[in-house]
């Protein structure tokens, strides 16, 4: 179902109408029977990337109006690849988020403890604010006062003034969006929230209203980058949380499935047409990050740690003009014109074209035959590159896959080895349209023995599953200053206060069920601004035990010799996650294995042996629970293909496909 850019809600309703027709129901009947409705949206992300957000202005403490422009000094390279860091002429400052000149400095001041140093003159402020909004024709105002996270009194007072003087303006407060130390990052988060807030509010209000008018009794739940869903009004208020929530949804689905399958440690990999996204599940929980970067703006908001690199199916391969070596990425053919084999005018060789040349994708079997591929165009595109490299077409295509798989494996290593984790201790989940095709390559590169293609054909839409299965959840963070030796009673008071704020945040979001609250201490060595670690803490936790866990985690991450002998450990913030669990995933016993019959045999050039091998072709839609396939084989599904190399095997069960890879020694 195509999206409708002018009216996104209409596209959603069109899709629901088609779903209702397949179920032999009317749309009102389908909506009336709906118990849970989860929704993901790119409205906010598109607004930032297309620079189509609101006209937003900034109000801050006198003397700090330039903080956003200064960008803590790293605005030219934040979020850029390492190649750009040392290319001064190849970098530039990002386009401003606020209306040029729309900065209002007010005389007010809190100190670090939250005590009022300079009171806010509310009468004078009302005059200044009214003139400020009219002069710059603002749709939105971001308020970021110094030390507001310690005491939000002045920000809350200004919010009331803005609602009275300019009721149509969207108001974003730093004490609500990102109540953490770090003036610049907090200001960016607040401005970004104000930039995307009006568009998200309009869309979510419209969407929720149309669903309710159609007879749906369930509330509209919206996916957040923190890995949970919240009711639409709460999502609109903190619209920043919808940015990059798509990749997060895939990792959320992975967490739900891993719990039902008993997988405690998982590398979640999503390879689509443009990018390769990975996230980690460690000890049953998705890894959370503090900071994010969008368009070179760094902001602080708890979100699932999903990293991205450019090695998807549409990634372009070329000969490096300086070294003469094969280079894959970061450029992508996108969907228009797309890979050469799509027959839409693309001429540059891509990873998908290499798949076609090697035979890993059969032109007549792509998307269950609904979109036949142009094998001649793929071979011509790869052939031109091969000639420039002095290789044959198959050798060049195999090289493209090796380089692409190495890029994917490198990102996985960065996320595991740099955390003191061994990727061989993980199960790898491969989803997205291109993930199952290439998982055998990048999984073998990092030494993973088991690959799961979750939901079988549903692997290409795992993000949608994650939205449906995710918890209703909200993160709350509280700044602290607890330094070892930490008093047990002081720690318990801080944890209890943070948990109360998390429960209240759920109430404010409109969640009536009693949530479960998990708490983590954000810890580091005193005066150490980097290398902070997240350590779980219980309400009645022992401070000595907490410090011991920090030291253990620090040694695992950075080595025993990295411990500081002269600085004490400190808890600089507490992070709470209040959640109401989503639908449970039933555990199903694994079926007995049986050999599955092939539907065809083709010749495939497999990159690792570098040779053409007779390869069985199986219809994945016809696999029954317990069916077993020995490699080399191709398992074709309507939305993806699973490549099973020689020496490997694939088993169907519980609705998933399990790919078991040989060890490197066995493969050789």
N, C-alpha and C positions, 0 to 999 in steps of 0.2 A: 504494500500500500504506500503510495507516494505521499510525502509530506506536503502541507499547504502553507507556504511561507507567509502569505498575507494574513492568514487566519489559522495558526497552528492547531487551535482547539478543533477546528473543522476536520483536519486530517485525522486526529485521534478518534473523533466520532465516526468518521467514515470507516476506519479500521474496525471499530467496535460493531458497526452495522454489518460488515462482512463476516466477522466472527459469529455474530448472532445468526446470520443466514446459514452458516455452516452447521450450527447447532439446531437448526430448524426452529428458531425463536425470533420474535420481534425484538428490536432494540430495547424498548421499555421492559419486556419480560427478562431479557438478559441483565439489565441494570438492576431490576428489582430483586433478582436472585444473587446479586453480588455481595459477598461478605467482606471482601478486602479488595481495594483498588490501589495498586502501587503505580507510580508514574515517574519517569525520568525525563528531564528536559535539558536542552542545550540553549535555551533562550539567553541565559546569562553569559555563557561561554561565547556564543555568537556575538553578543553585544560588545564584548571586549575585543574579540579578534577582528570584528568588522568596524570597530570604533563607532558603534551606533547606539551607545548608551545615553543616559540622561545628561542634561546640562547640570553638572554638579559643582557646588562651591564648597570651600573649606573654611571652617571657623576653628581657630586654635588659640592657644595662649600667646599673649604679646611677646614678641621676640622669637617665636618659633614658626613663623609663617613660611620660611624657606626650607624646612626639613624635607618636604616632599620633593622639591627640586634638587636638593643636594644629593638625595638618594644614598646616603651613607657612603658616598664615594665610589660605589661599585655598580652604578646604574648602566654603564656601557657594556658590562660583561655578565651581569647577573643572568643565570639561566642559559648562557651561550655555551657552545661546545668549546673544548680546549683549544681547537684550532683558532678560534676567534679571539681568545684571551690575549694572544701575542700579536694580533693583527690590529693595531690601533686604528689604521685607516679603514679596516673592514668592520668596525663597530660604530655604533651611534647611540645616542640617547633615545629612549622610546618616546612616542608621542605623548603629550600630557593628558592626564585623565580629567583634570578640572578645567573649567572655562578659563581662558587666559586672564590673569589678574583677579580672579574670583577667590581671593583670600582675605578673610577678615580676622584681625587679631584683637582679642578682648583682654582687658586688664583684669585678670583673676589669677589665683595661684594656690595650689595645694602643695604641701611638702611630701616627702617620700612616705611619711607615716600616715598621710591622709588628713592632716590638720590644715585648717584654712589659714593661709598666709595673707592673701589679698581677696577680700570678698567680691563677689560678682554684683555689680550695680545693675539690678534687673530693669529699673526704669530706663536708664540710658541704653542698656542692651536692646530693649524692645525697639527703640528708634533706629539704632544702627542696623539691626537685623532686617527690619522691614525695608529700609532703603537698600540694603545689600541684595536682597532677593529680587527687588524690582529692577535695580540697575543692571544686574547681570542676567535677568530673565531665567532664573534658576528653576529646575524641576526637582532638584534634590540638594540637600545640605548635609555635609559630613562634619561632625563635631568631634574633635580630638584634642582635649585639654591635657596638659602635662599632669602626670600622676593621677589621672582620673580613675585608674583601676584600683587605687588605694581608697579613694572616696569619690563616688560619682555624683555628689550633690550638685555641683555646678552644671554638669552636663544634663542632668535631669531637669534642673530649673530652666536651662536654655531650651530644652525640648518643649516644655510647656509654653514658653514664649513663642517659639516657632509655630506651634499648633494654633496659637491665638492670632498671630500676625500673618501667617501664611499657611492656612490649613490645607491647601492643596499640595504642599511641598512634602516630599518623602524625606524623613529625618533618620540619619544613621549615627549612632553614638558609639564611640570607641570602647566605652566601659561595658557595652552590651555585645559588641561584635568580637573584640579581641582584648579582653582585660588582662594583658600581660605586659611585663617590662619589655622595653624596646620601642622607643618613640616612633622611629621611622616605620617599622613593620606594622605597628598598631595603626598608624595613620594611613598607610597604604590599604590595610584591610578595611578600614572605615570608609575610605573614599571609594574603593572598589564596590563595597556593599551599596553605597549610595549611587554608584554609576549604573549598576545593573538592577537595583531595587525596584524602580518604577515599572520597568518592562516586565519583570518577573511577577510583580504584584498584579498588574493588569491581566497577564496571561493566566496565572493560577486562580485568580478570582473568577475570571470568565470560565475556565475549565471546570472548577468546582460547581459554579452555578448551573452550567449546562448539564452536568451529570446529575445534580440534585433535581433539576427540572425534569430530567428524563426518568426519574423515579428511583435513583440509586440511594439506598439508605446508609451505605458505608461512607465514611469520610475519605476525601482524596488525600492519599499519602504520597509524599514527594521524596525522592532519593537525595541523600546528602553525601558529600565527599568524605564525611566521617564514617561512612559505612552503615548507616541506618536510614530509616525513613521517619519523617515527621509530618503532622497535619499541614495542609496547604498554608493556613495563616502564619504558622511559625516559620515555614520555609520562605514565605514572602518577606517576613521581617528580617531574616538572616539569609538574604538571597545569595550572598557570597558562598554559602555552603553548597549551592547547586553547581558551582564551577567544577569541571572535571569529574562530575559524579558518574559519568558513563563508565570509564575504566574501573572506578571504585565498585560499581555494581557487580562487575564480573568477579572481583576478589571477594565481595560479600557472598555471592553465590557459591564460590569455592569453599568458603568457611562453612556454610550450611551443609554442603555435600560431604566435605571432609569429616565433619562431626558424625554424620550417619554412616560413613564407611570406615571409621576408626583411624583415619589418617591424621596424625598430630602435627607433622611437619610437611608442608606442601610449598612447592614453587608454582605459582599460578602464572601462566603465560598466555597472552592474548595477541595473536598475530593476525592483523587484518590486511587491508590493501595498502595502507600508508605506514603504519607504525607497529612496533612490537612493545607491548606493555607487560611488565612483570610486577608481582607483589608476593610477599612471603606470609605464610601462616606458620607461626612458631609456637609449639606447645598448644595448639588448638586456637590460637588467637592471631588475627591479622596484625602485622606490624604497623604502628602509627607513627607519623612524622609531625614535626612542629611547623616547619616552614614550607612554603610553596612559592614558585615563581611563575608569573604569567606576563608575557610580553616585557620581560626584564624587570618587572616590579615584584619585589620580595615582600610577602606578607606572612603573618603568623596566625594560623588557625589549625586546630587538630584535624588531621585527615589521614586516611589510610595511605600508606607509603607505596604508591604506584609509580614506578620509573618507566621512562619511555625512550626508545631509540628508533632511528629510521631504518628499519629492515623488514618491511612488509612485502606483500606480494607485488605491489606496484613500484617497489624501489628500483631505480634505474642503475644499471651497470655500465661502466665506461672505462676507457684506458686513461690512467692518470698522465697528463701531458708532461709532468715534471719527472716522474720516476719510470714511466712506461709500464707500471704494474696495473693489475686489475683492481678497480675500485667499485664498490657497491654502496650506493647511497652517498649523502643523505637525500639527494633529489628523488622525487617521486612523480610518476606519471599520473597519479590521482585517478579519478573515475572518468575524467574527460581530458585528453583522449583515452587515457588508460593504456595498458600494455598493448603491444603491437597485435597480439593474438585476439584482442577484442574486436578488431576490425573497425575501429572508430577514428582512424587517422594517426594513431600512435606509430612511431618509427623507431624509437629508442628501445634497446633490449631491457627487459625487466626480469625480476625473479620469476614471475609467472610465465614469461616467455621461455625461460630456462626450464621450468617444469614441463612445459609442452614439448620442448626439444628432447628432453631426456625420456619422456613417456610417462612421467609421474602423474600428469594430468592428461587424460584422453579427450581430444577435442569433442568427440560425440557424446561423452559422458558428463561434461561439465554442467553443473546445476541440473542434473537429471535430464540432460538433452535440451533444456529450455533455452540455452545460450551456447550454441556450437562455437568452438574456437577456430581461428584461422591458423592452422599449423604452418602453412607456407610463410605467412607473414612473421610468425615467431622465429622460424628457422632463418629467414632472411635477416631479421634484426640481430639475432645472436651471431649469425654468420659474418656480418660486417665487423662486429666487435672481435670475433675470433681471428679474422684475417689480420686485423691491426695488432693482435697479440702474438701472431704466428702459431695459432692453435687450430685444431679442428673444431667444428661446431659443438660436438658432444663434450670435448675437453673444456671448452670455454663455458658451456652451460653447467658442467659439474663444478668448475671453479667458482662460478657465481653462487651456487648453493653453498659451497664450502665457506666462502668469505661471508656470506649472509648468516650462516649458522654460527660462525665464529663471533660475529658482532652480537648476536643474540646471547651466546654463551658467555661472552665477556661481561655483559650487563648482569647476568645471573651471578657470575663470580663476584662482581663488585658488591652485590647485595648480600651474598652469603659469606664469602671468605673474609670480607672486611668487617663483618660482625662476629668473627670467630666461629662461624658455622661451616660444616662440611656439606656441600651440595649432594654428596652421595648418600647422606642420611635422609634425603627428602624424596617424596613422590612428586613427579612433575605432572601438572594438569595442563593440557594443551587445548585451547579453544580459539574461537574466531574462525573466519573462513579459511585462512591459510595455516593456522597452527597445526592441525592434525597432519597436514601434508609434510611439514618440515620438522616435526617434533623429534623424529628418529635421529636427525642429524645433530641438532643442538643439545638434545638430551645425552647422546653418546659423548659429545664433546666435553660435558661436565661430569660424566661418569654415573649418571642416573640410570638405574636399572628398570624402573617401573614408570610408565607413562599412562595417565588416565585421560581418555577423551570423554569428558563428562556429558551425560545425557545423549550420547551418540550423535545423531543428527542435530540435536539441540545445542551442540557445542558452539555453533555459530551464533547462537542467541543467548549465551549464558548470562549476559548482563541483564536481560529481561527477567531471567529466572532469579537473579540476585535481588532485584527490586521486589519481586513477589515474595521471596523467602526472608528478606532482611528484617531485623528487629526494629521496633520503634525506639529510637535512641537519641539522646542528646549528650554532648560533651560539655563539661563545665571545668574551667581551670581557675585556680586561686593562687596568687603569689604568696610565698612564705619566706621566712628567713630563719630557718632552723639549722644550727650548726652543731656538729658533734663536739663534745658529748651532748646528745639530745635528751631532754627530759621526757620520760614516758608520758606523763600527764599532759605536757604541752603538745606532744605529737597527737595524742588522742583528741584533744580539743580541736586542733587544726583539722584533723580528718573528719571529725563529727560535723564541724561547721561546713566543710566542703561538701559533704554528703547531703546535708540539709539544703544547700543551694542547688545541688543537682536535682533533688526531688522537686524543689520549687520550680525549677526550669521545666520539668515535665508537666507540672500543673499549669504553668503559664502557656505551654504549648497546646493545652487542651487535652492532655492524656489523663484519663481518670483512673486507669489501672495502677496498682501499686508497683513501682519499678524495682528491679534489682540494681544496686549501685556498686560498681567496682571502682577501686581507687588505686592510683599509682603515684609514687613519689618521683618527681623529676629531680635527679641528684647529679652532683658533680663535686669536684674538689673546690674548696673555697678559692674565690678569685679566678677560677678557670672558666672562661667564657665559652669554650667549646667542649666537645666530648661529653655532653650531658647524657645520662642514661635514665631509662624508665624502669622503676623497681616497684613491684606490687606491694601493697601495704594493706593490712586489715584494720578494722575499726579499733580493735583492742591490741594492735600490733606492738611488739617490743622494739624500742628504738635501737637497742644494741643489735638485735637480729636484723633489722632493716639495714643498718650500716654494713653488717657482715655480708648481706646479699649484694649490696652495692659493690663492695670490694671484690667479691667473687665475679660479678658480671663485668667489672672493669678489667680484671685480669684476663677473663676469657676474650674480651673484645680487643684489648690493646697489649696483652702480655703482662706477666707478673712483674717484670722489671719496670713497667710504666707507672706503677703505683707511686704516689707522692708521699715522701717521708716527712714533709714539712708543712703540709696543708691538711686541714681537717675536711671530712666530707660534709656536705650541706644539702638540705632539701630546700630548693629555691622555688618550687611550685608543687601543687597537688593537682592531679588530673582525675576527674571523676567521669564515669560513663554510666548514666542512668538508662536502663533499657527494659522494655517489655518484649520478651522473646517472640519471634515470628512463628509461623506454622512449623511444627516439628516434622523432620524428615524421617520416615519409618526406615528401620534397619531391616534389610532383606537378606536371608542367608544365601551364600553364593551357590549357584547351581553346579551340577556335575558337567564336566567338559566333554564335548563330542566334536568330531571333525566336521567342518562345513565344506560343502561342495562348491567348486568354482563355477562361474558362469562363462568364463572366457580365459584365454591365455594370450598375453601380448609380450613384446620384447621391450624391456626397459633398461636404459643405461644408468646403473646405480653408481653414485659418485664415489663410494668408498672402495669397492674393488676396481672401479674405472672400467667396467665392461658391460656389454649387453647381456642380459640374463632373461630367460623365459620367466614370466611373472604371471601368477594367477590373478584373475580379476573376480571380485566377489561383490554381490549386491548387498550392501550393508543394511538396507531396509528389510531384507529377508532373514537376517540373522536372528536365531532364537537364543534364549538364555542358555549359556553353557557351550555354545558353538565355539570351536577353536580353529584358528587359521595359522598355518606355518608360512613363514616368509621364504622367498620374496613374494609379496602379494600387494595388491591394491584393493582397498575396501571402499567402494564408492557409495556415497550418501547424497541425498538431494542437494545439500548445501555445502558439502566439503568432501574431501577424500583423505583416507588414512593410508599412509605409506608404511608397509611392513617390510623391512630389509631382510636379507638372508640371515639366517641364524636367530631371528627374532620370531615371536609368536604373538597372536592377538586373540583374546578371549572376550566373548560377550557375556554380560551378566549385570543384573540390577538396573538395567537400562543404560549402562555405561559400556565403554569399550576399553579393555585393559591391554596395553602394549608392553610386552616384556622383552627388554633388549639384552643381548649377550654382553658379557664383560669384554673389555678391549682385547684381552688375550684370546678369548673364544672367537671374537669377530675376525681377528687376524688369521 
